[in-house]
Amino acid sequence: MTDDTVLPLCARCLKTLKPGSGNFFQIEIHAVADPASPEITESPSLEAIRQEIQSQLSQLEQLSPQEAMDQIRRRVTMHLCNPCFQDWIEHPAGK
Ligand SMILES: [Zn+2]
């Protein structure tokens, strides 16, 4: 390991973490927007479907490809030192 190697920091307490020391966790979060199909209560007309597609496309035109993807799927990797991990894993959604 050279001096210019960037070491991970604990996402909560900012403690520098040393790979190979066994004193931290790497956490992978994969969040997906509601994966169920939309609930359709009545048969939409072809014109209604066409209008909905046009509406969705015009909304997407205002977003970058990354922003569009962020609306449906996010992957986050973070590191937590062991004490911060023990606290976080008991209440990952907050207290
Ligand atoms: Zn920490």
Residues whose N, C-alpha, C, O or C-beta is under 5 A from the ligand:
A	BS01	ZN	C10 R12 C13 L14 K15 C81 C84
